[in-house]
Amino acid sequence: MIGFSITTSGVGSAYAPGWSATARWWKSVDVTADECEIVAALRAAGAVFGYLHGSRAAGTARPDSDTDVGAHFAGRAPSSWEVPLPAGVDLVVLDRTPLFLAGRIALRGRLLFDDDPPARVAWEADTRVQYLDERPFIEQASREYLQALARDGRP
C-alpha cells in the first residue's frame, strides 16, 4: 500500500513500503503538498524512487526558482519530457544522468519517495563511490574549461 497524508501545516508524508531481511516495514518521508503532486506524477510514470535537488533541496531557492527533481525508473525509463509534471518542475532521469550531476544528487539530494529501497541503496552507493572517485578529474576538467573560456575572452 502506498499513499499520502497531508497535515494542516501543509506538510505530508509519502509512505512507501520497504523491506528488511526479516520483516516488512514502512518508511515515511516528509514532503510538502506540492511535492506530493510531483511524487504522484513520478509514480504514475513508473518511478521507483526520487529526490529533490538543487536550490530547493539546499534551502536557497528564491520565489521564482524552479523545482529540480531526479527519479529512477523500473524498466524502460522515459525521457524527462514524457513525464507530465506540474509547471516549473524540471526532471532528471537518474537511469541515464551523467555522473557529474547524478553524484551531486546522490550526495546532496533530499529523498522524496522510495518504493524500492534495495534498488535505491544500490544506486546511491554505486553512484557515490564512482562520483567521489572521479570528482577530482571532473573538477579539473571544469577548471580547465573555464580557464579556456576566460583565455578566449568569453564570459
C-alpha positions in Angstrom: 0.0 0.0 0.0 1.4 3.4 -1.0 -0.3 6.6 0.0 -0.1 10.2 1.1 -1.3 12.1 4.2 -1.4 15.8 4.3 -1.4 17.7 7.7 -3.0 21.1 8.2 0.5 22.6 8.2 0.8 21.7 4.5 3.5 19.1 5.2 2.7 15.5 4.3 4.2 12.1 4.3 4.8 9.9 1.3 4.5 6.4 2.6 6.5 3.7 0.8 6.9 0.1 1.5 10.4 -1.1 2.5 11.8 -4.5 3.1 14.4 -5.8 5.5 15.8 -9.3 5.7 13.3 -10.3 8.4 10.2 -8.1 8.2 8.3 -5.6 6.1 8.4 -2.0 7.4 7.0 1.3 6.3 9.2 4.3 5.6 7.7 7.8 5.8 9.4 10.7 4.0 8.1 14.3 4.8 7.0 16.1 1.7 5.1 19.3 1.1 1.7 19.4 -0.6 3.3 20.5 -3.9 5.8 17.7 -3.6 3.0 15.1 -3.1 1.7 16.1 -6.6 5.2 15.6 -8.1 5.6 12.2 -6.3 2.2 11.1 -7.6 3.1 12.0 -11.2 6.5 10.3 -10.9 5.0 7.1 -9.5 2.3 7.1 -12.3 5.2 7.2 -14.8 6.9 4.2 -13.2 9.5 5.9 -11.0 10.6 3.8 -8.0 12.4 6.5 -6.1 13.0 10.2 -6.4 14.9 13.1 -5.0 14.6 16.8 -4.7 17.8 18.6 -5.6 19.1 22.0 -6.5 18.2 25.2 -4.7 15.0 23.8 -3.1 16.8 20.9 -1.5 19.7 23.2 -0.4 17.2 25.7 1.1 18.5 28.5 -1.1 15.5 28.8 -3.5 14.0 32.1 -4.5 10.3 32.5 -5.0 10.8 32.2 -8.8 13.1 29.2 -8.6 12.1 26.0 -10.4 11.8 22.7 -8.7 14.5 20.2 -9.6 13.8 16.5 -9.2 15.6 13.3 -10.1 13.8 10.0 -10.4 14.9 6.4 -11.1 12.5 4.2 -13.1 11.9 0.4 -13.1 12.1 -1.0 -16.6 12.1 1.4 -19.5 13.0 4.9 -18.3 11.0 7.6 -20.1 12.6 10.8 -21.4 12.1 13.7 -19.0 9.7 15.5 -21.3 7.5 12.3 -21.4 6.6 12.6 -17.7 3.6 15.0 -17.1 4.8 17.1 -14.2 3.4 20.4 -12.8 4.7 23.6 -14.3 8.1 24.7 -13.0 9.3 21.2 -12.3 12.5 20.0 -14.1 13.1 16.3 -14.1 16.4 14.5 -14.4 16.0 10.8 -15.3 18.6 9.2 -13.0 18.8 6.0 -15.1 20.9 7.9 -17.6 22.1 11.1 -15.9 25.8 12.0 -16.4 28.0 11.2 -13.4 28.8 14.8 -12.6 25.1 15.5 -11.9 24.0 12.1 -10.6 26.8 12.2 -8.0 25.7 15.5 -6.6 22.1 14.3 -6.4 23.2 11.1 -4.6 25.2 13.1 -2.1 23.1 16.1 -1.5 19.6 15.4 -2.8 16.6 15.1 -0.4 14.7 11.8 -0.8 11.1 12.4 -1.9 9.9 8.8 -2.0 11.3 5.3 -2.1 9.3 2.4 -3.3 12.3 0.1 -3.8 14.8 0.5 -1.0 17.2 -2.2 -2.2 17.4 -0.5 -5.7 17.8 3.0 -4.2 20.5 1.9 -1.8 22.4 0.2 -4.6 22.1 3.2 -6.9 23.2 5.6 -4.2 26.2 3.5 -3.1 27.4 2.9 -6.7 26.9 6.5 -7.8 28.5 8.0 -4.7 31.6 5.7 -5.0 32.0 6.4 -8.7 31.4 10.2 -8.2 33.8 10.5 -5.3 36.5 8.6 -7.2 36.1 10.7 -10.3 35.3 14.1 -8.7 39.0 15.3 -8.8 39.0 14.7 -12.6 35.6 16.3 -13.1 36.6 19.4 -11.1 39.9 19.6 -13.0 38.1 19.4 -16.4 35.7 22.1 -15.3 38.5 24.4 -14.2 40.4 23.9 -17.4 37.2 24.6 -19.4 36.5 27.8 -17.5 40.2 28.9 -17.9 40.0 28.3 -21.7 36.8 30.4 -21.9 38.4 33.2 -20.0 41.6 33.0 -22.1 39.4 33.2 -25.3 37.6 36.2 -23.9 34.2 34.5 -23.5 32.0 35.2 -20.5 
